[in-house]
Amino acid sequence: MKTKILLVEDEDAIRKFIKINLEREGYDVYEAGTGEEGIEIADSEDIKIVVLDVMLPGIDGFKVCETLRKKYKDLGIIMLTAKAEDYDKIMGLQYGTDDYMTKPFNPTELTLRIKSLERRVIPEDEEDKKNIIESDIFKMDTYSRKFYKAGKELDLTPTEFLIMKTFLENKGRAITREELLNKVWGEEFIGDSKIVDVNIRRLRSKIEGDSADPKYIETVWGLGYRWNDEK
């Protein structure tokens, strides 16, 4: 079955160009020229990945991202921005996007980003089946893609879920940013490594009692991060 992708872009020429390239790669692509239209399509179709422009008429891409993330925690979202400023990138990540790209971009690079995100959004059928990982008050079910803290389910994005899976499979071991990039975003990722730090910051806000004084996701200065399992 083809993976369904929603493309939300108000510039017709760019939207058609991206659509043609993705369809050549075997994806089923739905188009929307506004944020409102994009949300309607996401509500009516089994969309797995959204490619979302920031600058849209009506509600902007940040609001669309926030709305979709609240409704569909397992949805993969890639944001497109015409600006190279860190502000737009960080804002997108804070609203729940999994990845971002700056225009203009190579369509091949977008395809690689989508394939990488696809691996996070669509789990392997057998590899993760009925696999439970536990650490202190946390429990992860890799088959149902659910994560619990003290019995309460937490809403994690596909990217956050895979980061947590990497931590729980490597308890107590320092993991470099480069290793996290390779495991979560894929070895073909050529974007900014700051995406790791922003996702860690967002993840800490969800799982730590005090994200300013983290007890579980520890920073290993000059290297990366470590999951502290000794509580």
For each residue, the residues with C-beta under 8 A, 3 or more apart:
1:
2: 26 27 28
3: 27 28 48 49 118 122
4: 27 28 29 30 45 46 47 48 49
5: 22 27 28 29 30 47 48 49 50 51 114
6: 29 30 32 38 41 42 45 47 49 50 51
7: 15 18 19 22 29 30 31 32 50 51
8: 32 33 34 35 37 38 50 51 52 53 56 61 64
9: 14 15 18 31 32 33 51 53 80
10: 15 33 34 53 55 56 57
11: 14 15 53
12: 15 16 33
13: 16 17
14: 9 11 17 18 103
15: 7 9 10 11 12 18 19 31 33
16: 12 13 19 20
17: 13 14 20 21 107
18: 7 9 14 15 21 22 51 107 110
19: 7 15 16 22 23 29 31
20: 16 17 23 24
21: 17 18 24 25 107 110 111
22: 5 7 18 19 25 27 29 110 111 114
23: 19 20 26 27 28 29
24: 20 21
25: 21 22 111 114
26: 2 23
27: 2 3 4 5 22 23 114
28: 2 3 4 5 23
29: 4 5 6 7 19 22 23
30: 4 5 6 7 41 45 47
31: 7 9 15 19
32: 6 7 8 9 35 37 38 40 41
33: 8 9 10 12 15 37 57
34: 8 10 37 38 56 57 58 59
35: 8 32 38 39 56 58 59 60 61 63 64
36: 39 40 58 59
37: 8 32 33 34 40 41
38: 6 8 32 34 35 41 42 50 52 64 68
39: 35 36 42 43 64 67 68
40: 32 36 37 43 44
41: 6 30 32 37 38 44 45 47
42: 6 38 39 45 47 50 68 71 72 75
43: 39 40 71
44: 40 41
45: 4 6 30 41 42
46: 4
47: 4 5 6 30 41 42 50 72 75
48: 3 4 5 75 76 118 121 122
49: 3 4 5 6 75 76 77 78 114 117 118 121
50: 5 6 7 8 38 42 47 68 75 76 77 78
51: 5 6 7 8 9 18 78 80 110 114
52: 8 38 61 64 65 77 78 79 80 97
53: 8 9 10 11 56 61 79 80 81
54: 60 61 62 79 80 81 82 83 88 92
55: 10 60 61 81 82
56: 8 10 34 35 53 59 60 61 64
57: 10 33 34
58: 34 35 36
59: 34 35 36 56 63 64 67
60: 35 54 55 56 63 64
61: 8 35 52 53 54 55 56 64 65 79 80 92
62: 54 65 66 91 92 95
63: 35 59 60 66 67
64: 8 35 38 39 52 56 59 60 61 67 68
65: 52 61 62 68 69 77 79 92 95 96 97
66: 62 63 69 70 95 96
67: 39 59 63 64 70 71
68: 38 39 42 50 64 65 71 72 75 77 96
69: 65 66 72 73 75 77 95 96 157
70: 66 67
71: 42 43 67 68 75
72: 42 47 68 69 75
73: 69 155 156 157
74: 121 145 158
75: 42 47 48 49 50 68 69 71 72 121 158
76: 48 49 50 98 117 118 120 121 158
77: 49 50 52 65 68 69 96 97 98 99 157
78: 49 50 51 52 97 98 99 100 101 110 113 114 117
79: 52 53 54 61 65 92 97 99 100 101
80: 9 51 52 53 54 61 100 101 102 103 105
81: 53 54 55 84 88 89 92 100 101 102 103
82: 54 55 102 103
83: 54 87 88 102
84: 81 102
85: 88 89
86: 89 90 194
87: 83 90 91
88: 54 81 83 85 91 92 100
89: 81 85 86 92 93 100 192 194 195 198
90: 86 87 93 94 198
91: 62 87 88 94 95
92: 54 61 62 65 79 81 88 89 95 97 100
93: 89 90 96 97 100 195 198 199 202
94: 90 91 198 202
95: 62 65 66 69 91 92
96: 65 66 68 69 77 93 157
97: 52 65 77 78 79 92 93 100
98: 76 77 78 117 120 157 158 159
99: 77 78 79 113 116 117 159 185 191 195
100: 78 79 80 81 88 89 92 93 97 191 195
101: 78 79 80 81 105 109 110 113 191
102: 80 81 82 83 84 105
103: 14 80 81 82
104:
105: 80 101 102 109 110
106: 109 110
107: 17 18 21 110 111
108: 111 112
109: 101 105 106 112 113 190
110: 18 21 22 51 78 101 105 106 107 113 114
111: 21 22 25 107 108 114 115
112: 108 109 115 116 186 188 189
113: 78 99 101 109 110 116 117 189 191
114: 5 22 25 27 49 51 78 110 111 117 118
115: 111 112 118 119 186
116: 99 112 113 119 120 185 186 188 189
117: 49 76 78 98 99 113 114 120 121 158 159
118: 3 48 49 76 114 115 121 122
119: 115 116 122 186
120: 76 98 116 117 158 159 161 162 184
121: 48 49 74 75 76 117 118 158
122: 3 48 118 119
123: 127 128 142 143 145
124: 127 128
125: 129
126: 129
127: 123 124 131
128: 123 124 131 142 143
129: 125 126 143
130: 143
131: 127 128 141 142 143
132: 139 140 141 142
133: 139 140 142 165 168 169
134: 138 139 140
135: 138 168 171 227 229
136: 216 229 231
137: 149 150 231
138: 134 135 147 148 149 168 207 216
139: 132 133 134 147 148
140: 132 133 134 146 147 148 161 164 165 168
141: 131 132 144 145 146 147 148
142: 123 128 131 132 133 145 165
143: 123 128 129 130 131
144: 141
145: 74 123 141 142 158 161
146: 140 141 153
147: 138 139 140 141 153 154 156 161 164
148: 138 139 140 141 151 152 153 154
149: 137 138 152 154 207
150: 137
151: 148
152: 148 149
153: 146 147 148
154: 147 148 149 206 207
155: 73 206
156: 73 147 160 161 164 203 206
157: 69 73 77 96 98 160 161
158: 74 75 76 98 117 120 121 145 161 162
159: 98 99 117 120 162 163 184 185 199
160: 156 157 163 164 199 202 203 206
161: 120 140 145 147 156 157 158 164 165
162: 120 158 159 165 166 183 184
163: 159 160 166 167 180 184 199 200 203
164: 140 147 156 160 161 167 168 203 207
165: 133 140 142 161 162 168 169
166: 162 163 169 170 175 180 183 184
167: 163 164 170 171 175 217 225 227
168: 133 135 138 140 164 165 171 227
169: 133 165 166
170: 166 167 173 175 227
171: 135 167 168 227 229
172: 226 227 228 229 230
173: 170 226 227
174: 220 223 224 225 226
175: 166 167 170 179 180 224 225 226
176: 179 180 223 224
177: 180 181 193 196 197 223 224 225
178: 181 182 193 224
179: 175 176 182 183 224
180: 163 166 175 176 177 183 184 196 224 225
181: 177 178 184 185 189 193 195 196
182: 178 179 185 186 187 189
183: 162 166 179 180
184: 120 159 162 163 166 180 181 196
185: 99 116 159 181 182 189 191 195
186: 112 115 116 119 182 189
187: 182
188: 112 116
189: 112 113 116 181 182 185 186
190: 109
191: 99 100 101 113 185 195
192: 89 195
193: 177 178 181 196 197
194: 86 89 197 198
195: 89 93 99 100 181 185 191 192 198 199
196: 177 180 181 184 193 199 200 224
197: 177 193 194 200 201
198: 89 90 93 94 194 195 201 202
199: 93 159 160 163 195 196 202 203
200: 163 196 197 203 204 217 225
201: 197 198 204 205 211
202: 93 94 160 198 199 205 206
203: 156 160 163 164 199 200 206 207 217
204: 200 201 207 208 211 214 217
205: 201 202 208 211
206: 154 155 156 160 202 203
207: 138 149 154 164 203 204 216 217
208: 204 205 211 213 214 215 216 217
209: 215
210: 213 214
211: 201 204 205 208 214
212:
213: 208 210
214: 204 208 210 211 217 218 219
215: 208 209 228 231
216: 136 138 207 208 227 228 231
217: 167 200 203 204 207 208 214 225 226 227 228
218: 214 225 226 227 228
219: 214 225
220: 174 223 224 225 226
221:
222:
223: 174 176 177 220
224: 174 175 176 177 178 179 180 196 220
225: 167 174 175 177 180 200 217 218 219 220
226: 172 173 174 175 217 218 220
227: 135 167 168 170 171 172 173 216 217 218
228: 172 215 216 217 218 231
229: 135 136 171 172
230: 172
231: 136 137 215 216 228
